[in-house]
Amino acid sequence: MREVWLLRDGDVLASTQVADGLAERARCLFGRTGCDGAVLLRGGRCLHTAGTRLTVDAAFLDRDLVVLATVRLQPWRMALPRPGTRNVLASSAGNFERWGLSLGDRLEIREVG
């Protein structure tokens, strides 16, 4: 997975790993016990926490990375797709609140370095 910065209105929210392909998306949270930054599932429409001991915040994003909905998932749960979802952002529970992430926020990614 490649590393990028996640931004909102030009401000860095977190370092983020991008899972581009199906295989990367399928295993992006597997075995994790924490996530300091975030994981962006490009092309993802849903999210599961099977195989994790991690409670996560998940944001459903459209193709322009606008936040359509957010949920909190306990381990071994699944969040079904929301209409218009083209990407999913996941992070440890509580990070979205700490970042002030809200519905309608437009996010962007910027390459590290």
ABEGO torsion letter per residue (X at the ends): XBBBBBBBGGBBABBBBBBABAAAAAAAABGBABBABBBBBBGBABBBABGBABBBBBBBBBAAGBBABBBBBBBGBBBBBBBGBABBBBBBBGAAAAAGBBBGBBBBBBBBX
